[in-house]
Amino acid sequence: MSFQIELIQDKVEFFEAYVLNELERKIEVKIEQNHAIMLQLHSVSHAVLLDNKGRTLYTAVAHFKAK
């Protein structure tokens, strides 16, 4: 049995929350976790929309790349 380790070069993660502070916290936690596996934040895109019940939903996409 062979064991191979491959480095992650790119990683994209999606986030959503009804409170902006919660969305920011989720992204910060992922930045710390991905830093541990040698990935740094490359870019973040975000959007605000209304769900079916009229509540504001904040979404974000974070792109991480290898250092």
Secondary structure as UniProt FT lines:
FT   STRAND          10..17
FT   HELIX           20..36
FT   TURN            37..38
FT   STRAND          39..50
FT   TURN            52..53
FT   STRAND          56..66
//
